[in-house]
Structure formats: C-alpha cells, structure tokens
Amino acid sequence: MIQLTTAAKLEKAITKARSTKPLVRVNCFGSYTITNKTTGATYTVECLKQDGKRFAHCSCEAGKRGRACYHVAAAVAAHIQLAADKQAAH
Ligand SMILES: [Zn+2]
C-alpha cells in the first residue's frame, strides 16, 4: 500500500508515466487497469481513502513493496480527473 501525500513524492513515477503513456482503463471509481503498451503487461491499481488519507495499491512488484510506481501515477491522474467530473456533475 502506498500512501499518497504530495505530488512531489510521485514526481518520478509521473515522469515515467508521461513517457511510457500506459493505457488506463477504468473498472469502476477507484479501480483501474493499467496496460503497458510495449509489453502488454497489465496491472490493477486501487485508490482508496482511509481516515482522510489517500492510499493506492498496485499489483506490480514495486507496488507490492509499497513503492510509488508509474501505474499508480497513471491511475491517480485518472482518479483525480474522474473525481473532478463527478463533482462537476452534481
Ligand atoms: Zn505498479
């Protein structure tokens, strides 16, 4: 589980996500499937909120070790966008 604090902590992962441009599929709000277009590998990222803190979990090796991977960065970007859309709809 990776705790999401500041964007700075995710900076490296965000940079990698920008260059890798993985495919992000929304399973439902908070659950995303990330596909590496080059290797075809897919990972599941879950975003959740606990006690007011935001966490993410990725099924890849780095994610399992609690490291911020680019899958999480890509999913979080989609999650934030989705949350903003949700808010705008209300
Ligand atoms: Zn990952």
PDB file of the backbone (N, CA, C, O) and the ligand in Angstrom, with CONECT records:
HET     ZN  A 101       1
ATOM      1  N   MET A   1       0.848  -1.202   0.000  1.00  0.00           N
ATOM      2  CA  MET A   1       0.000   0.000   0.000  1.00  0.00           C
ATOM      3  C   MET A   1       0.879   1.246   0.000  1.00  0.00           C
ATOM      4  O   MET A   1       1.827   1.358   0.777  1.00  0.00           O
ATOM      5  N   ILE A   2       0.555   2.150  -0.861  1.00  0.00           N
ATOM      6  CA  ILE A   2       1.323   3.385  -0.990  1.00  0.00           C
ATOM      7  C   ILE A   2       0.467   4.537  -0.497  1.00  0.00           C
ATOM      8  O   ILE A   2      -0.655   4.728  -0.965  1.00  0.00           O
ATOM      9  N   GLN A   3       0.994   5.304   0.445  1.00  0.00           N
ATOM     10  CA  GLN A   3       0.218   6.459   0.880  1.00  0.00           C
ATOM     11  C   GLN A   3       0.496   7.629  -0.048  1.00  0.00           C
ATOM     12  O   GLN A   3       1.645   7.964  -0.336  1.00  0.00           O
ATOM     13  N   LEU A   4      -0.589   8.240  -0.509  1.00  0.00           N
ATOM     14  CA  LEU A   4      -0.455   9.368  -1.425  1.00  0.00           C
ATOM     15  C   LEU A   4      -0.450  10.646  -0.611  1.00  0.00           C
ATOM     16  O   LEU A   4      -1.452  11.009   0.006  1.00  0.00           O
ATOM     17  N   THR A   5       0.667  11.311  -0.615  1.00  0.00           N
ATOM     18  CA  THR A   5       0.759  12.558   0.146  1.00  0.00           C
ATOM     19  C   THR A   5       0.868  13.724  -0.824  1.00  0.00           C
ATOM     20  O   THR A   5      -0.142  14.318  -1.201  1.00  0.00           O
ATOM     21  N   THR A   6       2.069  14.048  -1.222  1.00  0.00           N
ATOM     22  CA  THR A   6       2.230  15.172  -2.135  1.00  0.00           C
ATOM     23  C   THR A   6       2.557  14.678  -3.546  1.00  0.00           C
ATOM     24  O   THR A   6       3.012  13.552  -3.745  1.00  0.00           O
ATOM     25  N   ALA A   7       2.310  15.552  -4.505  1.00  0.00           N
ATOM     26  CA  ALA A   7       2.606  15.212  -5.901  1.00  0.00           C
ATOM     27  C   ALA A   7       4.113  15.032  -6.075  1.00  0.00           C
ATOM     28  O   ALA A   7       4.559  14.276  -6.938  1.00  0.00           O
ATOM     29  N   ALA A   8       4.891  15.733  -5.248  1.00  0.00           N
ATOM     30  CA  ALA A   8       6.357  15.659  -5.333  1.00  0.00           C
ATOM     31  C   ALA A   8       6.846  14.228  -5.109  1.00  0.00           C
ATOM     32  O   ALA A   8       7.812  13.782  -5.729  1.00  0.00           O
ATOM     33  N   LYS A   9       6.163  13.523  -4.215  1.00  0.00           N
ATOM     34  CA  LYS A   9       6.542  12.148  -3.910  1.00  0.00           C
ATOM     35  C   LYS A   9       6.317  11.234  -5.115  1.00  0.00           C
ATOM     36  O   LYS A   9       6.991  10.219  -5.287  1.00  0.00           O
ATOM     37  N   LEU A  10       5.365  11.622  -5.927  1.00  0.00           N
ATOM     38  CA  LEU A  10       5.024  10.817  -7.107  1.00  0.00           C
ATOM     39  C   LEU A  10       5.719  11.322  -8.372  1.00  0.00           C
ATOM     40  O   LEU A  10       5.548  10.772  -9.460  1.00  0.00           O
ATOM     41  N   GLU A  11       6.505  12.382  -8.198  1.00  0.00           N
ATOM     42  CA  GLU A  11       7.086  13.054  -9.363  1.00  0.00           C
ATOM     43  C   GLU A  11       7.799  12.121 -10.339  1.00  0.00           C
ATOM     44  O   GLU A  11       7.554  12.167 -11.545  1.00  0.00           O
ATOM     45  N   LYS A  12       8.684  11.273  -9.807  1.00  0.00           N
ATOM     46  CA  LYS A  12       9.428  10.348 -10.671  1.00  0.00           C
ATOM     47  C   LYS A  12       8.475   9.414 -11.411  1.00  0.00           C
ATOM     48  O   LYS A  12       8.629   9.162 -12.606  1.00  0.00           O
ATOM     49  N   ALA A  13       7.486   8.907 -10.672  1.00  0.00           N
ATOM     50  CA  ALA A  13       6.506   7.990 -11.254  1.00  0.00           C
ATOM     51  C   ALA A  13       5.676   8.705 -12.316  1.00  0.00           C
ATOM     52  O   ALA A  13       5.349   8.126 -13.352  1.00  0.00           O
ATOM     53  N   ILE A  14       5.337   9.965 -12.051  1.00  0.00           N
ATOM     54  CA  ILE A  14       4.547  10.752 -13.006  1.00  0.00           C
ATOM     55  C   ILE A  14       5.354  10.958 -14.289  1.00  0.00           C
ATOM     56  O   ILE A  14       4.822  10.839 -15.393  1.00  0.00           O
ATOM     57  N   THR A  15       6.635  11.265 -14.132  1.00  0.00           N
ATOM     58  CA  THR A  15       7.515  11.464 -15.286  1.00  0.00           C
ATOM     59  C   THR A  15       7.578  10.191 -16.124  1.00  0.00           C
ATOM     60  O   THR A  15       7.530  10.239 -17.354  1.00  0.00           O
ATOM     61  N   LYS A  16       7.688   9.048 -15.437  1.00  0.00           N
ATOM     62  CA  LYS A  16       7.758   7.781 -16.155  1.00  0.00           C
ATOM     63  C   LYS A  16       6.425   7.474 -16.856  1.00  0.00           C
ATOM     64  O   LYS A  16       6.401   6.978 -17.982  1.00  0.00           O
ATOM     65  N   ALA A  17       5.330   7.776 -16.170  1.00  0.00           N
ATOM     66  CA  ALA A  17       4.011   7.549 -16.755  1.00  0.00           C
ATOM     67  C   ALA A  17       3.841   8.395 -18.019  1.00  0.00           C
ATOM     68  O   ALA A  17       3.245   7.955 -19.002  1.00  0.00           O
ATOM     69  N   ARG A  18       4.380   9.626 -17.970  1.00  0.00           N
ATOM     70  CA  ARG A  18       4.261  10.528 -19.129  1.00  0.00           C
ATOM     71  C   ARG A  18       5.031  10.000 -20.316  1.00  0.00           C
ATOM     72  O   ARG A  18       4.583  10.136 -21.454  1.00  0.00           O
ATOM     73  N   SER A  19       6.189   9.395 -20.073  1.00  0.00           N
ATOM     74  CA  SER A  19       6.992   8.897 -21.196  1.00  0.00           C
ATOM     75  C   SER A  19       6.525   7.515 -21.650  1.00  0.00           C
ATOM     76  O   SER A  19       6.623   7.180 -22.831  1.00  0.00           O
ATOM     77  N   THR A  20       6.021   6.719 -20.715  1.00  0.00           N
ATOM     78  CA  THR A  20       5.565   5.369 -21.058  1.00  0.00           C
ATOM     79  C   THR A  20       4.165   5.376 -21.669  1.00  0.00           C
ATOM     80  O   THR A  20       3.820   4.522 -22.486  1.00  0.00           O
ATOM     81  N   LYS A  21       3.365   6.369 -21.250  1.00  0.00           N
ATOM     82  CA  LYS A  21       1.977   6.501 -21.711  1.00  0.00           C
ATOM     83  C   LYS A  21       1.202   5.188 -21.642  1.00  0.00           C
ATOM     84  O   LYS A  21       0.732   4.691 -22.665  1.00  0.00           O
ATOM     85  N   PRO A  22       1.068   4.633 -20.459  1.00  0.00           N
ATOM     86  CA  PRO A  22       0.316   3.379 -20.346  1.00  0.00           C
ATOM     87  C   PRO A  22      -1.173   3.613 -20.586  1.00  0.00           C
ATOM     88  O   PRO A  22      -1.677   4.728 -20.447  1.00  0.00           O
ATOM     89  N   LEU A  23      -1.851   2.547 -20.945  1.00  0.00           N
ATOM     90  CA  LEU A  23      -3.280   2.612 -21.201  1.00  0.00           C
ATOM     91  C   LEU A  23      -4.002   2.471 -19.853  1.00  0.00           C
ATOM     92  O   LEU A  23      -3.745   1.529 -19.103  1.00  0.00           O
ATOM     93  N   VAL A  24      -4.893   3.400 -19.555  1.00  0.00           N
ATOM     94  CA  VAL A  24      -5.621   3.347 -18.289  1.00  0.00           C
ATOM     95  C   VAL A  24      -7.073   3.005 -18.560  1.00  0.00           C
ATOM     96  O   VAL A  24      -7.765   3.727 -19.278  1.00  0.00           O
ATOM     97  N   ARG A  25      -7.531   1.915 -17.992  1.00  0.00           N
ATOM     98  CA  ARG A  25      -8.929   1.541 -18.137  1.00  0.00           C
ATOM     99  C   ARG A  25      -9.605   1.652 -16.781  1.00  0.00           C
ATOM    100  O   ARG A  25      -9.102   1.144 -15.779  1.00  0.00           O
ATOM    101  N   VAL A  26     -10.742   2.315 -16.759  1.00  0.00           N
ATOM    102  CA  VAL A  26     -11.471   2.482 -15.514  1.00  0.00           C
ATOM    103  C   VAL A  26     -12.397   1.284 -15.319  1.00  0.00           C
ATOM    104  O   VAL A  26     -13.305   1.060 -16.120  1.00  0.00           O
ATOM    105  N   ASN A  27     -12.167   0.519 -14.261  1.00  0.00           N
ATOM    106  CA  ASN A  27     -13.062  -0.610 -13.952  1.00  0.00           C
ATOM    107  C   ASN A  27     -14.295  -0.079 -13.245  1.00  0.00           C
ATOM    108  O   ASN A  27     -15.430  -0.395 -13.603  1.00  0.00           O
ATOM    109  N   CYS A  28     -14.040   0.729 -12.241  1.00  0.00           N
ATOM    110  CA  CYS A  28     -15.088   1.465 -11.544  1.00  0.00           C
ATOM    111  C   CYS A  28     -14.370   2.582 -10.803  1.00  0.00           C
ATOM    112  O   CYS A  28     -13.140   2.636 -10.819  1.00  0.00           O
ATOM    113  N   PHE A  29     -15.102   3.463 -10.161  1.00  0.00           N
ATOM    114  CA  PHE A  29     -14.469   4.570  -9.468  1.00  0.00           C
ATOM    115  C   PHE A  29     -13.541   4.020  -8.379  1.00  0.00           C
ATOM    116  O   PHE A  29     -14.004   3.412  -7.414  1.00  0.00           O
ATOM    117  N   GLY A  30     -12.234   4.236  -8.538  1.00  0.00           N
ATOM    118  CA  GLY A  30     -11.265   3.750  -7.554  1.00  0.00           C
ATOM    119  C   GLY A  30     -10.524   2.499  -7.978  1.00  0.00           C
ATOM    120  O   GLY A  30      -9.601   2.068  -7.289  1.00  0.00           O
ATOM    121  N   SER A  31     -10.910   1.906  -9.103  1.00  0.00           N
ATOM    122  CA  SER A  31     -10.233   0.698  -9.570  1.00  0.00           C
ATOM    123  C   SER A  31      -9.859   0.831 -11.043  1.00  0.00           C
ATOM    124  O   SER A  31     -10.714   1.081 -11.893  1.00  0.00           O
ATOM    125  N   TYR A  32      -8.573   0.661 -11.332  1.00  0.00           N
ATOM    126  CA  TYR A  32      -8.072   0.916 -12.683  1.00  0.00           C
ATOM    127  C   TYR A  32      -7.164  -0.201 -13.176  1.00  0.00           C
ATOM    128  O   TYR A  32      -6.404  -0.789 -12.406  1.00  0.00           O
ATOM    129  N   THR A  33      -7.253  -0.479 -14.448  1.00  0.00           N
ATOM    130  CA  THR A  33      -6.363  -1.456 -15.058  1.00  0.00           C
ATOM    131  C   THR A  33      -5.384  -0.688 -15.929  1.00  0.00           C
ATOM    132  O   THR A  33      -5.782   0.046 -16.834  1.00  0.00           O
ATOM    133  N   ILE A  34      -4.096  -0.867 -15.646  1.00  0.00           N
ATOM    134  CA  ILE A  34      -3.048  -0.160 -16.374  1.00  0.00           C
ATOM    135  C   ILE A  34      -2.346  -1.149 -17.299  1.00  0.00           C
ATOM    136  O   ILE A  34      -1.870  -2.192 -16.853  1.00  0.00           O
ATOM    137  N   THR A  35      -2.284  -0.826 -18.563  1.00  0.00           N
ATOM    138  CA  THR A  35      -1.621  -1.694 -19.528  1.00  0.00           C
ATOM    139  C   THR A  35      -0.389  -1.016 -20.108  1.00  0.00           C
ATOM    140  O   THR A  35      -0.455   0.109 -20.603  1.00  0.00           O
ATOM    141  N   ASN A  36       0.733  -1.719 -20.037  1.00  0.00           N
ATOM    142  CA  ASN A  36       1.956  -1.243 -20.678  1.00  0.00           C
ATOM    143  C   ASN A  36       1.825  -1.591 -22.157  1.00  0.00           C
ATOM    144  O   ASN A  36       1.802  -2.764 -22.528  1.00  0.00           O
ATOM    145  N   LYS A  37       1.741  -0.564 -22.997  1.00  0.00           N
ATOM    146  CA  LYS A  37       1.503  -0.786 -24.427  1.00  0.00           C
ATOM    147  C   LYS A  37       2.647  -1.536 -25.094  1.00  0.00           C
ATOM    148  O   LYS A  37       2.436  -2.225 -26.092  1.00  0.00           O
ATOM    149  N   THR A  38       3.854  -1.410 -24.555  1.00  0.00           N
ATOM    150  CA  THR A  38       5.016  -2.071 -25.149  1.00  0.00           C
ATOM    151  C   THR A  38       5.044  -3.559 -24.833  1.00  0.00           C
ATOM    152  O   THR A  38       5.207  -4.392 -25.725  1.00  0.00           O
ATOM    153  N   THR A  39       4.882  -3.886 -23.550  1.00  0.00           N
ATOM    154  CA  THR A  39       4.985  -5.293 -23.147  1.00  0.00           C
ATOM    155  C   THR A  39       3.635  -5.997 -23.085  1.00  0.00           C
ATOM    156  O   THR A  39       3.570  -7.226 -23.106  1.00  0.00           O
ATOM    157  N   GLY A  40       2.557  -5.216 -23.009  1.00  0.00           N
ATOM    158  CA  GLY A  40       1.224  -5.794 -22.894  1.00  0.00           C
ATOM    159  C   GLY A  40       0.882  -6.229 -21.475  1.00  0.00           C
ATOM    160  O   GLY A  40      -0.188  -6.785 -21.230  1.00  0.00           O
ATOM    161  N   ALA A  41       1.791  -5.975 -20.546  1.00  0.00           N
ATOM    162  CA  ALA A  41       1.559  -6.352 -19.143  1.00  0.00           C
ATOM    163  C   ALA A  41       0.469  -5.471 -18.542  1.00  0.00           C
ATOM    164  O   ALA A  41       0.434  -4.262 -18.773  1.00  0.00           O
ATOM    165  N   THR A  42      -0.411  -6.087 -17.775  1.00  0.00           N
ATOM    166  CA  THR A  42      -1.471  -5.303 -17.143  1.00  0.00           C
ATOM    167  C   THR A  42      -1.382  -5.413 -15.627  1.00  0.00           C
ATOM    168  O   THR A  42      -1.027  -6.460 -15.086  1.00  0.00           O
ATOM    169  N   TYR A  43      -1.704  -4.338 -14.965  1.00  0.00           N
ATOM    170  CA  TYR A  43      -1.680  -4.282 -13.508  1.00  0.00           C
ATOM    171  C   TYR A  43      -2.948  -3.607 -13.032  1.00  0.00           C
ATOM    172  O   TYR A  43      -3.527  -2.772 -13.727  1.00  0.00           O
ATOM    173  N   THR A  44      -3.370  -3.981 -11.838  1.00  0.00           N
ATOM    174  CA  THR A  44      -4.564  -3.377 -11.267  1.00  0.00           C
ATOM    175  C   THR A  44      -4.165  -2.409 -10.163  1.00  0.00           C
ATOM    176  O   THR A  44      -3.409  -2.758  -9.256  1.00  0.00           O
ATOM    177  N   VAL A  45      -4.677  -1.200 -10.251  1.00  0.00           N
ATOM    178  CA  VAL A  45      -4.409  -0.191  -9.229  1.00  0.00           C
ATOM    179  C   VAL A  45      -5.720   0.173  -8.555  1.00  0.00           C
ATOM    180  O   VAL A  45      -6.726   0.441  -9.213  1.00  0.00           O
ATOM    181  N   GLU A  46      -5.688   0.176  -7.235  1.00  0.00           N
ATOM    182  CA  GLU A  46      -6.862   0.587  -6.485  1.00  0.00           C
ATOM    183  C   GLU A  46      -6.542   1.825  -5.674  1.00  0.00           C
ATOM    184  O   GLU A  46      -5.513   1.893  -5.001  1.00  0.00           O
ATOM    185  N   CYS A  47      -7.429   2.802  -5.743  1.00  0.00           N
ATOM    186  CA  CYS A  47      -7.267   4.029  -4.973  1.00  0.00           C
ATOM    187  C   CYS A  47      -8.331   4.037  -3.902  1.00  0.00           C
ATOM    188  O   CYS A  47      -9.505   3.803  -4.188  1.00  0.00           O
ATOM    189  N   LEU A  48      -7.934   4.303  -2.673  1.00  0.00           N
ATOM    190  CA  LEU A  48      -8.912   4.355  -1.603  1.00  0.00           C
ATOM    191  C   LEU A  48      -8.582   5.431  -0.586  1.00  0.00           C
ATOM    192  O   LEU A  48      -7.464   5.944  -0.530  1.00  0.00           O
ATOM    193  N   LYS A  49      -9.582   5.758   0.216  1.00  0.00           N
ATOM    194  CA  LYS A  49      -9.434   6.782   1.228  1.00  0.00           C
ATOM    195  C   LYS A  49      -9.703   6.143   2.583  1.00  0.00           C
ATOM    196  O   LYS A  49     -10.709   5.460   2.774  1.00  0.00           O
ATOM    197  N   GLN A  50      -8.791   6.373   3.518  1.00  0.00           N
ATOM    198  CA  GLN A  50      -8.937   5.798   4.851  1.00  0.00           C
ATOM    199  C   GLN A  50      -8.559   6.853   5.877  1.00  0.00           C
ATOM    200  O   GLN A  50      -7.456   7.398   5.830  1.00  0.00           O
ATOM    201  N   ASP A  51      -9.457   7.144   6.798  1.00  0.00           N
ATOM    202  CA  ASP A  51      -9.207   8.162   7.827  1.00  0.00           C
ATOM    203  C   ASP A  51      -8.726   9.482   7.216  1.00  0.00           C
ATOM    204  O   ASP A  51      -7.851  10.152   7.766  1.00  0.00           O
ATOM    205  N   GLY A  52      -9.303   9.835   6.089  1.00  0.00           N
ATOM    206  CA  GLY A  52      -8.956  11.088   5.442  1.00  0.00           C
ATOM    207  C   GLY A  52      -7.649  11.051   4.672  1.00  0.00           C
ATOM    208  O   GLY A  52      -7.261  12.038   4.047  1.00  0.00           O
ATOM    209  N   LYS A  53      -6.960   9.896   4.717  1.00  0.00           N
ATOM    210  CA  LYS A  53      -5.699   9.778   3.970  1.00  0.00           C
ATOM    211  C   LYS A  53      -5.955   8.983   2.708  1.00  0.00           C
ATOM    212  O   LYS A  53      -6.803   8.092   2.678  1.00  0.00           O
ATOM    213  N   ARG A  54      -5.212   9.316   1.666  1.00  0.00           N
ATOM    214  CA  ARG A  54      -5.384   8.622   0.398  1.00  0.00           C
ATOM    215  C   ARG A  54      -4.297   7.560   0.212  1.00  0.00           C
ATOM    216  O   ARG A  54      -3.116   7.793   0.471  1.00  0.00           O
ATOM    217  N   PHE A  55      -4.735   6.404  -0.239  1.00  0.00           N
ATOM    218  CA  PHE A  55      -3.810   5.314  -0.480  1.00  0.00           C
ATOM    219  C   PHE A  55      -4.035   4.741  -1.870  1.00  0.00           C
ATOM    220  O   PHE A  55      -5.107   4.879  -2.458  1.00  0.00           O
ATOM    221  N   ALA A  56      -3.005   4.101  -2.368  1.00  0.00           N
ATOM    222  CA  ALA A  56      -3.137   3.398  -3.636  1.00  0.00           C
ATOM    223  C   ALA A  56      -2.428   2.066  -3.499  1.00  0.00           C
ATOM    224  O   ALA A  56      -1.471   1.928  -2.737  1.00  0.00           O
ATOM    225  N   HIS A  57      -2.903   1.108  -4.236  1.00  0.00           N
ATOM    226  CA  HIS A  57      -2.283  -0.206  -4.230  1.00  0.00           C
ATOM    227  C   HIS A  57      -2.143  -0.677  -5.665  1.00  0.00           C
ATOM    228  O   HIS A  57      -3.084  -0.593  -6.454  1.00  0.00           O
ATOM    229  N   CYS A  58      -0.962  -1.172  -5.991  1.00  0.00           N
ATOM    230  CA  CYS A  58      -0.739  -1.679  -7.343  1.00  0.00           C
ATOM    231  C   CYS A  58      -0.319  -3.138  -7.255  1.00  0.00           C
ATOM    232  O   CYS A  58       0.359  -3.549  -6.313  1.00  0.00           O
ATOM    233  N   SER A  59      -0.734  -3.916  -8.253  1.00  0.00           N
ATOM    234  CA  SER A  59      -0.442  -5.348  -8.250  1.00  0.00           C
ATOM    235  C   SER A  59       0.955  -5.678  -8.786  1.00  0.00           C
ATOM    236  O   SER A  59       1.331  -6.849  -8.810  1.00  0.00           O
ATOM    237  N   CYS A  60       1.731  -4.681  -9.216  1.00  0.00           N
ATOM    238  CA  CYS A  60       3.078  -4.976  -9.725  1.00  0.00           C
ATOM    239  C   CYS A  60       4.061  -5.174  -8.569  1.00  0.00           C
ATOM    240  O   CYS A  60       3.733  -4.892  -7.416  1.00  0.00           O
ATOM    241  N   GLU A  61       5.260  -5.657  -8.880  1.00  0.00           N
ATOM    242  CA  GLU A  61       6.252  -5.961  -7.844  1.00  0.00           C
ATOM    243  C   GLU A  61       6.620  -4.739  -7.002  1.00  0.00           C
ATOM    244  O   GLU A  61       6.681  -4.822  -5.775  1.00  0.00           O
ATOM    245  N   ALA A  62       6.864  -3.611  -7.660  1.00  0.00           N
ATOM    246  CA  ALA A  62       7.226  -2.386  -6.934  1.00  0.00           C
ATOM    247  C   ALA A  62       6.072  -1.944  -6.038  1.00  0.00           C
ATOM    248  O   ALA A  62       6.264  -1.560  -4.884  1.00  0.00           O
ATOM    249  N   GLY A  63       4.868  -2.009  -6.606  1.00  0.00           N
ATOM    250  CA  GLY A  63       3.678  -1.604  -5.864  1.00  0.00           C
ATOM    251  C   GLY A  63       3.451  -2.462  -4.640  1.00  0.00           C
ATOM    252  O   GLY A  63       3.063  -1.959  -3.585  1.00  0.00           O
ATOM    253  N   LYS A  64       3.693  -3.761  -4.775  1.00  0.00           N
ATOM    254  CA  LYS A  64       3.515  -4.683  -3.652  1.00  0.00           C
ATOM    255  C   LYS A  64       4.483  -4.350  -2.530  1.00  0.00           C
ATOM    256  O   LYS A  64       4.196  -4.590  -1.357  1.00  0.00           O
ATOM    257  N   ARG A  65       5.643  -3.790  -2.901  1.00  0.00           N
ATOM    258  CA  ARG A  65       6.645  -3.413  -1.897  1.00  0.00           C
ATOM    259  C   ARG A  65       6.406  -2.008  -1.357  1.00  0.00           C
ATOM    260  O   ARG A  65       7.194  -1.497  -0.562  1.00  0.00           O
ATOM    261  N   GLY A  66       5.311  -1.390  -1.795  1.00  0.00           N
ATOM    262  CA  GLY A  66       4.972  -0.073  -1.273  1.00  0.00           C
ATOM    263  C   GLY A  66       5.687   1.073  -1.967  1.00  0.00           C
ATOM    264  O   GLY A  66       5.731   2.192  -1.457  1.00  0.00           O
ATOM    265  N   ARG A  67       6.251   0.782  -3.145  1.00  0.00           N
ATOM    266  CA  ARG A  67       6.930   1.845  -3.879  1.00  0.00           C
ATOM    267  C   ARG A  67       5.953   2.485  -4.859  1.00  0.00           C
ATOM    268  O   ARG A  67       5.099   1.814  -5.439  1.00  0.00           O
ATOM    269  N   ALA A  68       6.097   3.792  -5.031  1.00  0.00           N
ATOM    270  CA  ALA A  68       5.230   4.516  -5.967  1.00  0.00           C
ATOM    271  C   ALA A  68       5.669   4.202  -7.388  1.00  0.00           C
ATOM    272  O   ALA A  68       6.696   4.706  -7.842  1.00  0.00           O
ATOM    273  N   CYS A  69       4.916   3.385  -8.088  1.00  0.00           N
ATOM    274  CA  CYS A  69       5.254   3.019  -9.458  1.00  0.00           C
ATOM    275  C   CYS A  69       4.480   3.911 -10.417  1.00  0.00           C
ATOM    276  O   CYS A  69       3.583   4.648 -10.007  1.00  0.00           O
ATOM    277  N   TYR A  70       4.830   3.840 -11.676  1.00  0.00           N
ATOM    278  CA  TYR A  70       4.162   4.725 -12.645  1.00  0.00           C
ATOM    279  C   TYR A  70       2.724   4.298 -12.912  1.00  0.00           C
ATOM    280  O   TYR A  70       1.922   5.091 -13.405  1.00  0.00           O
ATOM    281  N   HIS A  71       2.394   3.048 -12.587  1.00  0.00           N
ATOM    282  CA  HIS A  71       0.996   2.600 -12.740  1.00  0.00           C
ATOM    283  C   HIS A  71       0.104   3.397 -11.796  1.00  0.00           C
ATOM    284  O   HIS A  71      -0.989   3.840 -12.151  1.00  0.00           O
ATOM    285  N   VAL A  72       0.623   3.561 -10.566  1.00  0.00           N
ATOM    286  CA  VAL A  72      -0.121   4.323  -9.563  1.00  0.00           C
ATOM    287  C   VAL A  72      -0.258   5.772 -10.026  1.00  0.00           C
ATOM    288  O   VAL A  72      -1.330   6.367  -9.917  1.00  0.00           O
ATOM    289  N   ALA A  73       0.835   6.333 -10.542  1.00  0.00           N
ATOM    290  CA  ALA A  73       0.799   7.725 -11.023  1.00  0.00           C
ATOM    291  C   ALA A  73      -0.249   7.892 -12.118  1.00  0.00           C
ATOM    292  O   ALA A  73      -1.008   8.861 -12.120  1.00  0.00           O
ATOM    293  N   ALA A  74      -0.286   6.930 -13.058  1.00  0.00           N
ATOM    294  CA  ALA A  74      -1.245   6.997 -14.162  1.00  0.00           C
ATOM    295  C   ALA A  74      -2.671   6.843 -13.647  1.00  0.00           C
ATOM    296  O   ALA A  74      -3.579   7.547 -14.089  1.00  0.00           O
ATOM    297  N   ALA A  75      -2.861   5.916 -12.706  1.00  0.00           N
ATOM    298  CA  ALA A  75      -4.193   5.673 -12.157  1.00  0.00           C
ATOM    299  C   ALA A  75      -4.675   6.865 -11.337  1.00  0.00           C
ATOM    300  O   ALA A  75      -5.843   7.246 -11.407  1.00  0.00           O
ATOM    301  N   VAL A  76      -3.765   7.449 -10.560  1.00  0.00           N
ATOM    302  CA  VAL A  76      -4.132   8.588  -9.722  1.00  0.00           C
ATOM    303  C   VAL A  76      -4.560   9.770 -10.593  1.00  0.00           C
ATOM    304  O   VAL A  76      -5.502  10.489 -10.257  1.00  0.00           O
ATOM    305  N   ALA A  77      -3.865   9.963 -11.708  1.00  0.00           N
ATOM    306  CA  ALA A  77      -4.226  11.046 -12.631  1.00  0.00           C
ATOM    307  C   ALA A  77      -5.650  10.833 -13.144  1.00  0.00           C
ATOM    308  O   ALA A  77      -6.437  11.777 -13.215  1.00  0.00           O
ATOM    309  N   ALA A  78      -5.980   9.584 -13.504  1.00  0.00           N
ATOM    310  CA  ALA A  78      -7.319   9.258 -13.993  1.00  0.00           C
ATOM    311  C   ALA A  78      -8.342   9.409 -12.867  1.00  0.00           C
ATOM    312  O   ALA A  78      -9.455   9.889 -13.078  1.00  0.00           O
ATOM    313  N   HIS A  79      -7.939   8.990 -11.671  1.00  0.00           N
ATOM    314  CA  HIS A  79      -8.815   9.038 -10.495  1.00  0.00           C
ATOM    315  C   HIS A  79      -9.189  10.482 -10.160  1.00  0.00           C
ATOM    316  O   HIS A  79     -10.351  10.779  -9.884  1.00  0.00           O
ATOM    317  N   ILE A  80      -8.202  11.374 -10.184  1.00  0.00           N
ATOM    318  CA  ILE A  80      -8.428  12.792  -9.882  1.00  0.00           C
ATOM    319  C   ILE A  80      -9.380  13.392 -10.924  1.00  0.00           C
ATOM    320  O   ILE A  80     -10.291  14.150 -10.592  1.00  0.00           O
ATOM    321  N   GLN A  81      -9.147  13.036 -12.179  1.00  0.00           N
ATOM    322  CA  GLN A  81      -9.990  13.525 -13.265  1.00  0.00           C
ATOM    323  C   GLN A  81     -11.438  13.054 -13.083  1.00  0.00           C
ATOM    324  O   GLN A  81     -12.388  13.818 -13.257  1.00  0.00           O
ATOM    325  N   LEU A  82     -11.570  11.785 -12.731  1.00  0.00           N
ATOM    326  CA  LEU A  82     -12.881  11.168 -12.534  1.00  0.00           C
ATOM    327  C   LEU A  82     -13.611  11.821 -11.343  1.00  0.00           C
ATOM    328  O   LEU A  82     -14.813  12.083 -11.398  1.00  0.00           O
ATOM    329  N   ALA A  83     -12.861  12.070 -10.286  1.00  0.00           N
ATOM    330  CA  ALA A  83     -13.431  12.697  -9.087  1.00  0.00           C
ATOM    331  C   ALA A  83     -13.902  14.099  -9.410  1.00  0.00           C
ATOM    332  O   ALA A  83     -14.948  14.537  -8.931  1.00  0.00           O
ATOM    333  N   ALA A  84     -13.119  14.812 -10.235  1.00  0.00           N
ATOM    334  CA  ALA A  84     -13.483  16.182 -10.626  1.00  0.00           C
ATOM    335  C   ALA A  84     -14.738  16.153 -11.491  1.00  0.00           C
ATOM    336  O   ALA A  84     -15.617  17.001 -11.341  1.00  0.00           O
ATOM    337  N   ASP A  85     -14.822  15.186 -12.390  1.00  0.00           N
ATOM    338  CA  ASP A  85     -16.003  15.039 -13.256  1.00  0.00           C
ATOM    339  C   ASP A  85     -17.242  14.744 -12.420  1.00  0.00           C
ATOM    340  O   ASP A  85     -18.321  15.281 -12.674  1.00  0.00           O
ATOM    341  N   LYS A  86     -17.072  13.882 -11.420  1.00  0.00           N
ATOM    342  CA  LYS A  86     -18.152  13.511 -10.531  1.00  0.00           C
ATOM    343  C   LYS A  86     -18.702  14.742  -9.811  1.00  0.00           C
ATOM    344  O   LYS A  86     -19.911  14.946  -9.694  1.00  0.00           O
ATOM    345  N   GLN A  87     -17.745  15.557  -9.331  1.00  0.00           N
ATOM    346  CA  GLN A  87     -18.102  16.756  -8.594  1.00  0.00           C
ATOM    347  C   GLN A  87     -18.837  17.738  -9.504  1.00  0.00           C
ATOM    348  O   GLN A  87     -19.810  18.374  -9.097  1.00  0.00           O
ATOM    349  N   ALA A  88     -18.361  17.849 -10.727  1.00  0.00           N
ATOM    350  CA  ALA A  88     -18.956  18.776 -11.684  1.00  0.00           C
ATOM    351  C   ALA A  88     -20.375  18.362 -12.055  1.00  0.00           C
ATOM    352  O   ALA A  88     -21.213  19.205 -12.376  1.00  0.00           O
ATOM    353  N   ALA A  89     -20.638  17.055 -12.008  1.00  0.00           N
ATOM    354  CA  ALA A  89     -21.941  16.529 -12.377  1.00  0.00           C
ATOM    355  C   ALA A  89     -23.004  16.836 -11.323  1.00  0.00           C
ATOM    356  O   ALA A  89     -24.200  16.832 -11.612  1.00  0.00           O
ATOM    357  N   HIS A  90     -22.545  17.104 -10.086  1.00  0.00           N
ATOM    358  CA  HIS A  90     -23.515  17.346  -9.013  1.00  0.00           C
ATOM    359  C   HIS A  90     -23.973  18.792  -8.953  1.00  0.00           C
ATOM    360  O   HIS A  90     -24.788  19.147  -8.101  1.00  0.00           O
TER     361      HIS A  90
HETATM  362 ZN    ZN A 101       2.672  -0.723 -10.387  1.00  0.00          ZN2+
END
